[in-house]
């Protein structure tokens, strides 16, 4: 085999949760020995020279002599990370005639250790999707990343543990079988606390069932110890099963962050994120010189639980307003702008005042009206308007606490939620949405059909309490979810009545500045 002096391989780079194809061009020419990498590489890529040189020699191959130039194209895009060690090393072996496969239908990703082992990298799942979309037939990845990449059909994924394994595979002396991973979308609800542990609070449990069925945002408000956090922590146990598309979307975020749980190639359990109230705005939305996803994107297709909501920085809470509406967030920095998905259920929990007993029937509030007003004003009207269900969680009396009657378990509630969500997925096929909370105003007119009685009730309430346009739309979305739980095609008066009941707490608390 005549050694080549120029060759080109394909690799994949990530940018946010997206990725794009990179051409790794290798040229070896006569001249004084040198090794240069061009194409806007960062420091980690420039250091590839030393890693690749040591890995080639320690794997028993010879390092080619002469002037070596590596170009990462397109050359006008900044390249970051150690993804390119493996393709650079393979290109040098190919250009010097030490491997026999020209790899024209393949892409390579991975970093190499000095002893020739291939180490895992972040973001393999979006890379695999891009490779498949670009018609690449074979993808060589680190062995530790193979299960994650193997979840995607239509492309041959080879897990490479070392440079020697790679060369032996290409030369036919010890072929490696492609990796395929079967997707198990059955979430293990037993990992979460059960609603059977919650005594009383039937209205709150019903509201969370509706929220889970339609993907709605919820505000839980009540005195300390009434069970707000207890209820919220059990919400994941009744969330509907994830579709394969939702699992892929969520896994992409955790893949680029390097936060996939050990031994998991696909996230099949809806995320439940619970940041502390001291979290910054950047922590919620995402940030960094090259922005990383924040808590709201980490909760994509799952739940973002904000306990003690008024204690969060007001600027951080207001950041949520646009992502709640658009279900995506764009973070702009000097090096560019990145958009991350955040189709997330927001669950807020709060006391109605600093002492916690404003409006309580069992204990007198010790706060002044001005203190209550100031405390409640931390939740702005526009943010409150974006929370679909406002749920009162009153303190339980002794009779409710001592009642030993078994409560309904999460498994039974989850069955109803799954049925309702499947109805929505069938109804919205081809619309680009999967649940009622994602309905656009145009879709609301199409899919939220009211009976005459329901229209009359909604009109009467709208005129009486002065609902905003956003509140009107959200009442219809919630009513659509209530109807789906009852397997009703049209929205009836009782569905509207229940949905309106979940929009009344702003009148009880926010429009009442007195604790008398």
C-alpha positions in Angstrom: 0.0 0.0 0.0 1.5 3.4 -1.1 1.4 5.9 1.8 -0.9 8.9 1.2 0.3 12.4 1.8 -3.2 13.9 2.0 -6.4 12.5 3.4 -9.7 13.6 4.7 -12.0 12.2 7.4 -15.3 13.2 8.9 -16.1 14.1 12.5 -19.0 15.8 14.3 -19.0 18.9 16.5 -21.6 20.1 18.9 -22.9 23.6 19.4 -25.5 23.8 22.2 -27.6 20.7 21.7 -27.2 20.9 17.9 -24.3 19.5 16.0 -22.7 19.8 12.6 -20.3 17.9 10.4 -16.6 18.7 10.4 -14.0 17.7 7.8 -10.6 16.8 9.3 -8.0 17.3 6.6 -4.5 15.9 7.0 -1.6 16.9 4.9 1.9 15.4 5.3 4.7 17.0 3.2 8.5 17.1 3.1 10.1 19.6 5.4 11.3 20.1 8.9 9.2 18.1 11.4 6.2 20.2 12.6 2.6 19.5 13.7 0.1 22.4 13.3 -3.7 22.4 13.7 -5.6 25.2 12.0 -9.3 26.0 11.6 -10.0 28.1 14.8 -9.1 25.4 17.4 -9.2 26.1 21.1 -6.5 25.2 23.6 -7.9 21.6 24.1 -7.6 20.9 20.4 -4.1 22.4 20.1 -3.0 20.0 22.9 -4.2 17.1 20.7 -0.7 17.2 19.1 0.9 15.9 22.2 -1.8 13.4 23.0 -2.0 12.0 19.5 1.8 11.7 19.1 2.1 9.8 22.4 -0.9 7.6 21.7 0.4 6.5 18.2 3.8 5.6 19.6 2.4 3.8 22.7 0.1 1.8 20.5 3.0 0.3 18.5 2.7 2.5 15.4 5.1 5.0 14.0 4.5 8.7 13.9 4.9 10.1 10.4 7.8 12.5 9.8 7.6 15.7 7.9 5.5 18.8 8.0 2.0 17.9 9.3 -0.9 20.3 8.9 -4.4 19.5 10.2 -7.3 21.6 9.0 -10.7 21.5 10.7 -13.2 22.7 8.2 -15.3 24.8 7.9 -12.4 27.0 9.0 -14.5 30.0 10.1 -16.3 28.2 13.0 -14.7 28.1 16.4 -13.9 24.5 17.4 -13.8 23.5 21.1 -13.2 20.3 23.1 -11.2 17.2 22.6 -13.6 15.5 20.2 -11.1 15.5 17.3 -8.2 13.5 18.9 -9.5 10.3 17.4 -10.1 11.5 13.8 -6.8 13.3 13.8 -5.0 10.2 14.9 -6.8 8.0 12.4 -6.1 10.4 9.6 -2.4 10.3 10.4 -2.4 6.5 10.3 -4.3 6.6 7.1 -2.1 9.2 5.4 1.0 7.2 6.4 -0.4 3.9 5.1 -0.8 2.1 8.4 -4.5 1.3 8.0 -6.2 0.0 4.9 -9.8 1.4 5.1 -10.2 4.9 3.6 -13.2 5.6 5.9 -15.0 7.6 3.2 -18.4 6.6 4.6 -17.5 7.0 8.3 -17.2 9.6 11.0 -15.1 9.4 14.1 -15.4 11.1 17.5 -13.5 10.7 20.6 -10.5 11.8 22.7 -7.5 9.6 23.2 -5.3 8.9 26.2 -1.5 8.8 26.0 -1.6 5.0 26.2 -3.9 4.8 23.1 -7.2 4.2 24.9 -10.2 6.1 23.5 -12.0 8.1 26.1 -15.7 9.1 26.1 -17.0 12.6 25.2 -20.1 14.6 25.8 -22.9 15.1 23.3 -22.7 11.7 21.5 -26.5 11.5 20.9 -26.9 14.7 18.9 -23.7 13.8 17.0 -25.2 10.5 16.1 -28.4 12.1 14.9 -26.4 14.5 12.7 -24.3 11.7 11.3 -27.4 9.8 10.3 -29.0 12.9 8.7 -25.9 13.5 6.7 -25.9 10.0 5.2 -22.9 8.7 7.2 -23.1 4.9 7.3 -20.5 4.1 10.0 -19.8 6.0 13.3 -16.8 5.2 15.4 -17.2 6.4 19.0 -15.6 5.6 22.3 -16.7 2.3 23.8 -18.2 4.0 26.8 -20.4 6.1 24.5 -21.5 3.3 22.2 -24.7 2.4 24.1 -25.9 6.0 23.9 -25.2 6.3 20.2 -26.7 2.8 19.5 -30.2 4.0 20.4 -30.4 5.5 16.9 -31.5 3.2 14.1 -30.2 3.5 10.6 -26.5 3.9 11.3 -23.8 1.4 12.3 -22.2 2.4 15.6 -18.9 0.9 16.6 -17.6 1.3 20.1 -13.8 1.6 20.2 -11.9 1.0 23.4 -8.4 1.5 22.0 -6.4 2.5 18.9 -5.3 -1.1 18.5 -8.9 -2.3 18.5 -9.8 0.2 15.9 -6.9 -0.7 13.6 -7.5 -4.5 14.0 -11.2 -3.9 13.1 -10.4 -2.0 10.0 -7.7 -4.5 8.9 -10.1 -7.4 9.4 -8.0 -9.2 12.1 -10.5 -8.7 14.9 -13.8 -7.2 13.6 -16.1 -5.3 16.1 -19.8 -5.9 16.0 -22.0 -2.8 15.7 -23.7 -1.7 18.9 -27.5 -1.5 19.0 -29.5 -0.4 22.1 -33.1 -1.2 22.6 -35.2 1.7 24.0 -37.3 0.8 27.0 -39.7 3.7 27.5 -41.3 2.2 30.6 -40.6 4.6 33.4 -40.2 3.1 36.8 -42.7 5.1 38.9 -41.7 3.1 42.0 -38.6 5.4 42.3 -40.9 8.2 43.4 -43.0 8.7 46.6 -46.6 7.6 46.2 -49.8 9.7 46.4 -51.1 7.0 48.7 -49.0 8.6 51.5 -51.0 11.9 51.2 -54.0 12.2 53.6 -56.8 14.5 52.5 -56.0 17.3 50.1 -58.3 15.9 47.5 -58.7 19.2 45.6 -54.9 19.5 45.4 -54.5 15.9 44.2 -57.2 16.4 41.6 -55.5 19.6 40.4 -52.1 17.8 40.0 -53.8 15.0 38.1 -55.3 17.6 35.7 -51.9 19.3 35.4 -50.1 16.0 34.6 -52.7 15.0 32.0 -52.4 18.3 30.1 -48.9 19.5 31.0 -50.1 22.6 32.9 -48.3 24.9 35.3 -49.5 25.0 38.9 -49.2 27.2 41.9 -49.8 25.6 45.3 -50.4 28.1 48.1 -51.1 27.3 51.8 -49.8 27.5 55.3 -46.6 25.7 56.5 -47.0 22.0 56.9 -50.1 21.7 54.8 -48.4 19.3 52.4 -47.4 21.5 49.4 -43.9 20.1 49.0 -45.1 16.6 49.8 -47.7 16.8 46.9 -45.2 18.3 44.4 -42.6 15.6 45.2 -45.1 13.0 44.3 -46.1 14.6 41.0 -43.5 12.6 39.0 -45.2 9.4 40.0 -48.3 10.2 38.0 -46.7 11.9 35.0 -47.5 10.2 31.6 -45.0 7.9 29.9 -42.5 9.6 27.6 -42.7 9.1 23.9 -39.5 8.1 22.0 -39.3 11.6 20.6 -39.6 13.2 24.0 -37.0 10.9 25.4 -34.5 11.8 22.6 -35.1 15.5 23.1 -34.5 15.2 26.9 -31.5 12.9 26.5 -29.8 15.4 24.1 -29.7 18.0 26.8 -28.2 15.7 29.4 -25.8 14.3 26.8 -24.2 17.6 26.0 -23.9 18.4 29.7 -22.3 15.0 30.4 -25.0 14.3 33.0 -26.5 11.1 31.7 -26.9 8.7 34.6 -24.4 5.9 34.8 -25.5 2.9 32.8 -28.3 4.8 31.0 -28.3 5.4 27.3 -31.7 7.1 27.2 -33.6 9.2 29.7 -37.1 7.6 29.9 -38.2 9.2 33.2 -39.5 12.8 33.1 -37.0 15.1 34.8 -37.9 16.6 38.2 -35.7 19.6 39.0 -35.9 21.4 42.3 -33.4 24.3 42.4 -32.9 26.1 45.7 -34.4 29.6 46.0 -30.9 31.1 46.0 -30.4 30.1 42.4 -29.3 32.9 40.1 -31.1 33.9 36.9 -28.3 32.4 34.9 -28.7 29.2 36.9 -32.4 29.0 35.9 -32.0 30.1 32.3 -28.5 28.9 31.4 -25.3 30.7 30.9 -21.5 30.7 30.5 -19.2 32.1 27.7 -20.6 29.2 25.6 -24.0 29.0 27.2 -25.0 25.7 28.9 -28.6 24.7 29.6 -30.1 26.0 32.9 -32.6 24.4 35.2 -35.6 25.2 33.0 -34.0 23.3 30.1 -32.8 20.5 32.3 -36.5 20.1 33.2 -37.5 19.8 29.5 -40.5 17.4 29.2 -40.6 17.2 32.9 -41.2 19.4 36.0 -39.4 22.4 37.4 -40.5 22.7 41.1 -39.9 26.1 42.7 -40.5 25.7 46.4 -40.9 28.9 48.5 -41.5 30.8 45.3 -41.5 34.4 46.8 -38.0 33.7 48.2 -36.5 33.4 44.7 -34.9 36.5 43.3 -37.5 38.5 41.5 -35.2 39.0 38.4 -34.8 35.2 38.3 -38.5 34.6 38.4 -39.2 37.1 35.7 -36.8 35.3 33.4 -39.3 32.5 33.3 -42.1 34.5 31.7 -40.9 34.3 28.1 -39.8 30.6 28.2 -43.1 29.5 29.7 -44.9 31.0 26.7 -42.4 30.1 24.0 -41.3 26.7 25.4 -37.7 27.6 24.4 -35.1 30.0 25.7 -32.4 31.9 23.7 -29.2 32.8 25.5 -27.1 35.4 23.7 -23.4 35.9 24.4 -20.5 37.5 22.6 -19.6 34.2 20.9 -23.1 33.7 19.6 -26.7 32.8 20.6 -27.9 29.4 21.5 -31.5 28.2 21.8 -32.5 25.4 24.2 -35.9 23.8 24.5 -37.8 24.1 27.8 -41.3 22.6 27.4 -41.6 22.4 31.1 -44.3 22.1 33.8 -43.7 24.9 36.3 -44.9 23.9 39.8 -44.6 26.7 42.4 -45.3 26.4 46.1 -45.6 29.2 48.6 -47.0 30.5 51.9 -49.5 33.3 51.6 -47.5 35.6 53.9 -44.2 35.6 55.8 -45.8 33.9 58.9 -47.7 31.6 56.6 -51.2 31.9 58.0 -52.8 34.7 56.0 -56.3 33.5 55.1 -56.1 30.5 57.5 -59.1 29.3 59.5 -57.1 27.5 62.2 -54.5 30.1 63.2 -54.5 33.9 63.1 -52.0 35.6 60.8 -49.5 37.9 62.7 -48.5 39.9 59.6 -49.7 43.4 58.9 -51.7 44.1 55.8 -48.7 46.0 54.3 -46.4 43.0 55.0 -48.8 40.6 53.3 -49.1 42.9 50.3 -45.4 43.3 50.0 -44.8 39.5 50.3 -47.4 38.6 47.7 -46.2 41.3 45.3 -43.0 39.4 44.8 -45.1 37.2 42.5 -45.8 39.6 39.6 -49.2 39.6 37.8 -47.8 38.5 34.5 -46.0 35.5 36.1 -49.1 34.6 38.1 -51.2 34.7 34.9 -49.0 32.1 33.3 -49.6 29.6 36.0 -52.7 27.7 34.8 -54.0 26.3 38.1 -54.0 28.1 41.4 -54.5 25.6 44.1 -55.4 26.2 47.8 -53.7 23.7 50.1 -55.3 24.3 53.5 -54.0 22.9 56.8 -55.5 19.5 57.7 -57.6 19.1 60.8 -57.2 16.3 63.3 -59.9 14.2 61.8 -58.2 14.2 58.3 -54.8 13.5 59.8 -56.0 10.5 61.9 -58.2 9.0 59.2 -56.7 5.6 58.3 -58.8 5.2 55.1 -56.3 4.3 52.3 -55.8 7.1 49.7 -55.7 6.4 46.0 -52.2 5.3 44.9 -50.1 6.9 42.2 -50.4 3.9 39.9 -54.2 4.3 39.5 -54.0 8.0 38.9 -51.2 7.5 36.4 -53.4 5.1 34.4 -56.0 7.9 33.9 -53.3 10.4 33.0 -51.8 8.1 30.4 -55.2 7.6 28.8 -55.8 11.3 28.6 -52.4 12.1 27.2 -52.7 9.4 24.5 -56.0 11.1 23.5 -54.1 14.3 23.1 -51.3 12.8 21.1 -53.7 11.3 18.7 -55.7 14.5 18.4 -52.6 16.7 17.8 -50.8 14.4 15.3 -49.2 16.6 12.7 -49.7 19.8 14.7 -46.3 19.8 16.3 -47.6 19.6 19.9 -48.3 16.7 22.2 -50.5 18.1 25.1 -53.1 20.6 25.8 -50.8 23.1 27.5 -49.0 23.6 24.2 -52.2 24.7 22.3 -51.8 27.9 20.3 -54.7 30.4 20.1 -55.6 29.1 16.6 -55.6 25.5 17.9 -57.7 26.5 20.9 -60.5 27.6 18.5 -60.2 24.4 16.6 -60.0 21.8 19.5 -61.6 23.5 22.5 -65.3 23.2 21.4 -67.7 24.2 24.1 -71.3 23.2 24.6 -73.9 26.1 24.7 -74.1 25.8 28.5 -70.3 26.0 28.8 -70.2 29.1 26.7 -72.8 30.8 28.8 -71.0 30.1 32.0 -67.6 31.2 30.7 -69.1 34.5 29.4 -70.8 35.2 32.7 -67.6 34.6 34.7 -65.4 36.5 32.2 -67.6 39.6 32.6 -67.9 39.2 36.3 -64.3 38.8 37.4 -62.5 40.5 34.4 -60.3 37.7 33.1 -57.3 38.6 30.9 -57.0 37.2 27.4 -54.2 34.9 28.6 -56.3 33.6 31.6 -59.2 33.0 29.2 -57.0 30.8 27.0 -55.6 28.9 29.9 -59.0 28.2 31.3 -60.0 26.6 28.0 -56.8 24.5 28.0 -57.4 23.3 31.5 -61.0 22.6 30.7 -59.8 20.6 27.7 -57.7 18.4 30.0 -60.5 17.9 32.4 -62.7 16.8 29.5 -60.0 14.4 28.3 -59.8 12.8 31.8 -63.6 12.2 31.5 -63.2 11.0 27.9 -65.5 13.8 26.7 -65.2 15.0 23.1 -66.6 18.5 23.8 -66.0 20.8 26.8 -69.1 20.9 29.0 -70.3 23.3 31.7 -68.9 21.2 34.5 -65.5 21.2 32.9 -65.5 25.0 32.6 -66.8 25.3 36.1 -63.9 23.2 37.5 -61.3 25.0 35.4 -62.5 28.4 36.6 -62.3 27.2 40.2 -58.6 26.9 39.8 -58.3 30.6 38.8 -59.9 32.1 41.9 -57.0 32.3 44.4 -55.6 35.5 43.0 -58.9 37.1 44.1 -58.6 35.6 47.6 -55.0 36.6 48.2 -53.7 39.1 45.7 -56.8 41.4 45.7 -57.2 41.3 49.4 -54.7 43.3 51.4 -56.1 42.6 54.8 -55.8 39.6 57.1 -58.9 40.4 59.0 
